[in-house]
Structures are given as structure tokens and as C-alpha cells.
């Protein structure tokens, strides 16, 4: 299971264990409503992981821009994955 270090309490749960906080500022373009969803999520999910998941979803649909729907579906997918990992 991905891990967080004590000094990374605001990092979020990085599902790829790549310390997304170190590079998210370079391309963080999430809309304010999506930021609010992430803040209110049951989990402290890494914004870089969410951005990557949403980008992949948009590309599969041949879109160049990520939509709010892409973010919402990616967030739900990530939350479900974490819940599944917790029950194992």
C-alpha cells in the first residue's frame, strides 16, 4: 500500500509513491470545484495522481482538455481503489 511520511501530512495519498507534491505546481490546473471535492474526500488524495488519472481518461476519449466529469470519475475510481486496499 502507498505510504506517507510524517513530514508529508499535506502531501496526500500518492498512489504511485512518487511524491507528487514535488512537481504538481508545474501543471496543477484543477478547477476550484474539483479542489473542493478533493478537500472533502474521505481520503487525502495526491493532486498529481488525480491529475494524471483524469488526463488518461480524457485521452482515452480523444480529448485534449480534461473535463470536470473526468476529474469526478477519476476521484471516485481512486477512492474505490483505496477502500479496496484497506479491506485486504
Secondary structure, 3 states (H helix, E strand, C coil): CCCCCHHHCCCCECCCCCCHHHCHHHCCCCCHHHHHHHHCCCCCECHHHHHHHHHHHHHHCCCCCCCHHHHHHHHHHHHHHHHHHHHC
